[in-house]
Amino acid sequence: MLPSGYIPLILIAIICIVYILGIVNAAHAVMHVHSSRGAIAWSISLITFPWFAIPLYWVLGRSKFKGYAEILHLAYVEHQGLVRQAYGEILKFKVAPSSQFQPLQKLAEKLTPIPFTSGNRVELLINGEQTYDAMLGAIASANNYILLQSYIIHDDQVGNRFRQALITKAKQGISIYFLYDEIGSQKLSRGYIKSLRQNGVGVSAFYSTKGRGNRFQINFRNHRKILIVDGEVAFVGGLNIGEEYLGQGTHLSPWRDTHTMVRGSAVQCLQTTFLGDWYWATRTIPEVCWQVKPEPQDNQTVFVFPTGPADILQGCTLFFVCAINLARDRLWIASPYFVPDDSILIALKLAAIRGVDVRIMLPNRPDHLLVYLCSFSYYVEMQAVGVKLYRYQPGFMHQKVILIDGAMAGVGTVNLDNRSFFLNFEVMVFVAGMSFIHDVEQMMQADFNCCRLVELKEYDQKSWWFKLATRISRLLAPVL
């Protein structure tokens, strides 16, 4: 037992060590946090309240995911022949978009090896029933393999429909690879996963905490939702797998979401995205089909754009800023969350000042209170320049859609918030095809008809406490 005289000295030593750690971590934040506002907030907190801030910073502070890019490079080195074959098939369908979007193409070439491709057909799936019926139908028709990735999958009626569908195909000898995010799907039972594995389905978590330096970084997520069957048809969009996406068992009902069904060369582009994630998780590459089956009837130009915290450049932000700046007449965006960074805000304001019809559709009902409150903090500056904000009324609106003029539309997993732009692995499908754009326009117009246009006086009439809460939540925007 230590003499009582040593205890104060030990306490002083511990306090000094903690404050030194706070200073060291504050320096790290200044050097590595992506926004100056976030760096200031972290550094002040780490120096002032190190006991509380240090563990938070270790869990939430980083915006770069370590090891992923290096592992993909390793895969490239080990499987050069396969990579050349895959991209060789895709590049046969490389195409330039219209002159309006050539700056976007030049940017895309700096951000990803995936090109704009021709020979595609993309169809809208505008609710859970359409989406799940189409996905389960594609699974039932599989002849060779199934690749399935979801951020969330629930062990409920819908989740069990998918489990049984996968098990049925596995028993027929179909190769199946199922990837889920271990944080998004933390409630998924071990029994669910065990039953899949026992019946021949390959299952893996993404393991966002895998690798040196990622152990405590639970703030990263793989938010992608992809299904690929036989290299012929793919699905991507906003829906995870569970009853709530049908509006069942949730106070947010009815649920409004959008997915897409893709055929043509873009399927192989989505396939490269899935295989990169699967290789990170398992260090294996499934045998898949790289032969493109083009869709000459629609022949839509499509760009598959995967982004994530392992990117060297802030690809998601750069691409969206460029796309917003290219809008001439119309920019319609639907997102369940609106917590943009300064560059997105400036681009939206400039578009409205140029005379572009800028509309942003948000849900009226919150599923995450802080994110919901934060969106109110942008009302004044958005409406001052003519950006129109709409609140979707019937239930919870979860779709992620962007429409640029009458020329390009995007559907995928990216929300208009810092998490999607900096912390999540995401994927969008951008389409330049008249039939698809017309369908998106009709869909969004119907959704706007279910919305209420927000008036500034509504915010002005809110209580001082509510306004304070919105400003505080905005300070937390970098980690929301």
N, C-alpha and C positions, 0 to 999 in steps of 0.2 A: 504494500500500500504506500502510495506516495505521501511524503510529508505535506501538510496543509499549506506550507509556504510555496510549494511548486505549482499548486492549482491555479492561482492568478496568472503565473507566468505562462502556463500552458494555454489558458484562455486567451491571453494577449497574443500568443503565437498563432493560435487558430484564427483569431480575428484578423491579424495581419495577413495571413495566408489567403483568407477569403477575399480581402480587399485587393490584394495583389492580383489574385485570379480575376477579379472584376475588372481591373485595369487592363490586364492582358486580353481578356475577352472583348473589352470595349475597343481596343486597338484592332482586334480581328474583325469586329463589326464594321469599323470605319473603312477597313481595307476591302471587305468582301460583300457587305449587304448591298443589294442591287440599287436601291434608291437612297438619295441623300436624307430624305425624311425618315426612312426606316433606320438608317445608320445613326442618325442623331438620337432617335428614340431609344434604340438599343444601348448606345454608348452611355447616355445619361442614366438610364436605368441600371446598367451594370456597375457603374461607379457609385451611384447613390444607394441602390438597394441590392447589393450583390448576393445576399442570402437568398432572395427571391428570384432575381433576374438571371443568375447563372444557370440554374437547371432549366429555366424556360428557354434561354438562349441555346443551350445544348440540344434541346428538343425542337425548337421552332425557328432558330435563327438563320439557318443556311438556306440559300436559294440555288445552290449547285449540287447536283446529285453525282457522287463520286463513283467512278469505275465503269459506268454503263458504256460510255463511248470507247473506252479502252477494250472492254470485252467484245464489243461489236467489231472493232478493228482486228482483234485476235481471231474472231470468227471468219473475217474476210481473208486473213492470211492462211488459215487452215483449210478454207473451202473456196479457194479462188476460182476453181473451175465452175462450181455451182453458182457462185455470185455472177460470174461472167455470163453463164447461161441465162440466169434469171433476168439480169438487166439487158442482155442482148435481145431477149424476147420483148421486153417492155419498150426498149428504144426503137423497135420497128414501128411503133405507133406514136412516137414523139411528134408533137404538132405545136405550132405557135398559136396562141390565142389571138383575138382581134387586136388591132393597133391600140385600142384604148387600154388593154391589159398587158401590153408588152413590157412596161416597167415592172409589173408584178411578176412576169415570167423571169426577167433578169434577176430580180431579187430572189425568187424561188431557186434559181440555179446556184445561188450562193449559200442557200440554207439547207438544201436537201438534194440527193442524187435522183430523186423521183421527178420525172418530167410531167408536163401537161401531155395527155394522151388522147388519141381519137379512138373511134370504134367502140363507144360506150353507150349504154342505156341505163339511165337512173330513174327510178320510180319513187314517188313519195308514199310513205306510209304514215298516216296522220293520227293514229291513235293506237292504244295498246292491243286492241283486238286484231286490227289489220296486221300489226307488226308481228305479234306472236303467232298468228295463224300462218303468215308467210314464212317465218323462220322455222316453225315446226314442220311445215310442208317441205321446205328445202332439206331439213335434216332427214325426214322420212325418205326423200328421193336420193340420198347420198349413195354413191356406188364405190367410192374409194376412200375418202377421208373427210373429216369435219374438224375445223379449227374454231373454237369458241372462246371468247374473252369477254368478261364482264367486270365492271367495278363492284357491283353489288349483285349477289344472288341470294335469295331467301329460301329457307326450307319451309315453303308453304305450298299451296295448291298449284300455283304457276311454276314455282321452282321444281316441284315434283313432276309436273308434266314434262319439263325439259330433262330432268334426270331419267325418267322412264324412256323418253325418246332416245337419249344417248345410249342407255343400256341396251335397248332393243337393237340399235344399229351396231353396237359393239359385238353383240352376240352373233350378228350376221357377218362378222369379220371386217367391219369398217374400222379404220384407224381413227381414233378420236383424241384430240388434245384440247384440254380445257384449262384456261388460265383465269385466275381471279385475284383481286387485290385483297391482301390479308387484312388490311385496315377497314376498307369499305365493306368487306364481307366478314367482319369479326364475329357477327352473330350466327354465321353459318355453322351448323352442327358438325361435329366430327363424324357422326353417323352418316350424314349426307355424302361427305367426301369418301368415307370408307366404302360405302356401297358402290360408288362409281368405280373406285379402284379394284374392288373385288370382282367387278364384272368387266374388266378390261379397258376401262377408260383411263387415259393418261391425264392426270390432274396435278396442277402445281399452283401454289401461290406465286405472286410476282416477286415477293421479298424485297420491298422497298428499303428495308433495314439491312439488306445483305451487303457485305463488302466492308473493307476498312474505311472508317470515317462516316459510315451511314448508320451505325448501330443504334444511336438514340434519335435518329431523324425521322420520327413518325409523322412529320408534317408533309412528307412527300406521298403522292398517291399515283397509281396508274388508273386513270379515269376513262380509259378507252373501252368502247363496247363494239366488238367486231365478231361477226360470224362469217365463215367462208366454207363453202361446200364444193369439193371436187375441183377447186380453182375455176369454177364456172359462174357462181353467183355469190355475192357478198352482201352483208347487211351492216350498216353503221348508222349511229344516231344517238339520241338522248336517252333511250330506254334501257334501264337495267332489267333484271329478271326478278319479278315478284308481283304479288297481288296488288300492291299499292299503285303500280303503274297501270292497272286497270281501274283505279279509283276505289279499290276494295280495302276495307279494314283501315281506313285513314280518314281523319277529320278534314283532309285537304281535298277530298272527292268533290266533283269529278276531276280527274287528272288529265292534263292536256300536254301531249308530247309528240315529237316527230322523229321518224326514222326513215331510212332509205334502203331500197334494194338496188344493187348495182350488178350489171353484167358488162363484160368486155374487158379491155386491157386494164382498167382501174382495179379489177379484182386482184390481179397479180401485184399491183402497187400496194394494196391493202395487205396482201399476203406477206410482203417484205416487212411491213410494220409489225404484224403479229409474230413473225419468226424472230425478229430482233428481240422482242420481249420474252419469247419462249426460250431463246438461247441464254438470255441473262438469267432466267430463273432456273434452267435445267442444264445448261451447257450442251444441249443437243439440238439438232436440226431435223425436224420430221421430213420425210420424203413427200414432196408435193408436186403438183402439176404446174409447169411454167408455160405451157402452150396456151397462147391467148386465143379465145374464141370471140372475134369481134362481132359487134352488133351494127351492121351496116344500115339497118333501117332508120335508126335515130342518129347514129354517128355523133353523139355528143362529145364535146371536149371536156375532159375532167382532170382536175388536179387533186390528188390525194396528198394531204399535208399533215404529217405527224410532227408534233412538237413535244418538248419536255425539258425538265431542269438539267438534263445532261448536255443540252445544246451549247455549242461554243458561243454563238450569238443568241440574243433574245429574240428567237425566230418568230414566236407567236405575236409578240408586240410589233415587231417590224412589219410583218405581213399584214396585220390588221390596220396599222397606221397607213401603209401604202394603199391598201384596198379602199379605205375610207377617203383618202385624198384623191382617188381616181373617180369617185362618184360625181356625176354631172347633174343629174336630175332627181334621183331618188336613192335614199339609203334607209332601208327598213331593217331593224334588228329586233329579234326576240331573244330574251335571256332571262332565266329565273333570278339571276343575281346581277347587280350593277354596282361594282366596286372597281372602276377603272383607274389606271394610273394616269399621271399627268399627260403623257404623250397621247394616249387615247382620248382624253378629255379635250385636249387642244385640237386634235384632228376632227372630232365631232363638232366642236364649235366653229372651226374654219369651214367645214362643209355647210353648216347652216348659214353662215355669213355669206358664202358663195351663192346661196339661193337654192341649195339642195333640200329636198323634202326629207328631213331627218326625223324619223320616228323610232322610238325605243319602247318596246312592249315589255312590261314587267308584271309579275304576279301581284294580285291584291292581297293574297293570304301568304303569310310568312311560314317557311319551314325552318329557317335559321334566323333568330331574332336579331342578332347583331348585324348580319348582312342586310336584313330588311331595313333596319334603322339607318344604316349607312347610306342607303340609296336616297333617302330624303335629303341628305346633306348636299346633294348635287342639284336640287330643284332650282334654286335661284340662278346659279350661273348657267345652267342649261337653258332655262326658259328666257333668260335675258338676251340670248342670241337667236332664239326661234326654234330650238330643239323641242320637239313635242314628246312628252312622256305620257304613256298610256298604262293603266292598271287593268289587267285581265280579271274579269269579275266572277265567272261561274265557279271556278275552283282553283287548283294550283297549276300554273303554267310553267312547264319544265323544259320546253323545247329550246334548242340553240340554233337559230336560223339567221342568216343575213341575206338581203336582197339588194344588189347594186344596179341601179337603173333598170333597164330591161335586158341586161346583158349577162349577168352572172349571179348565181345564187349559191350559198353554202349551207350545208347541214352537217352537224357532227356533235362533238362533245364539249366544245369550248364555250364556257360561260364568260360573260363580260366582267371578269373580276381578276384580282391579283393572283388568286390560287390557280386559275386556269392558265394565266399568262406566264407564271414563274415557277409554280410548285408541282403541277400535275403533268403527267404524260397524257397527251390529248391527240385527237385526230379529227380533221375536217375533210369533207368532200366538197370541192367547189366545182360547179357545173356551168358550162356555157352551152346551152341548148334551149331552143325556143319553147319546146313543149314542157320541159321541166320548169323553166322560169315562169311560164304561164301558170303552171300548177302551183308553184310557190306563191306567186302573186295572188291567186284566187284564195289559197289557204290563209295567207296572212290577212287579206282583206276581210275574210270571214271572221278571223280572230279579232281584228280591230273593231269589228261590229259588236263584239262581246266585251269590249273594253270601255273604260271611262277615261276621257281625256283629263289629265291632271291640270288643275288651275293653281296658280301660284298662291292665291289667297287661302287655299286650303292649308298650305304650310304656314303662312303668316298667322293663321288663327290657332295654330298648335300652341300648347303651353310652353313656357320657358324651360321646364324640366324635359319635355320631349325634345326640344331643339338641342338642349345640352347633351342628351343621350345620343342624338344623331352625330354631333360633333365628336364626342368621345369615341363612338364606334368608328368614325372615320380615321381617328388616330391609330386604330388597330388594323386599318385596311391592309397593311403589308402582310399580315399573318391570317387574315380572314379567309 
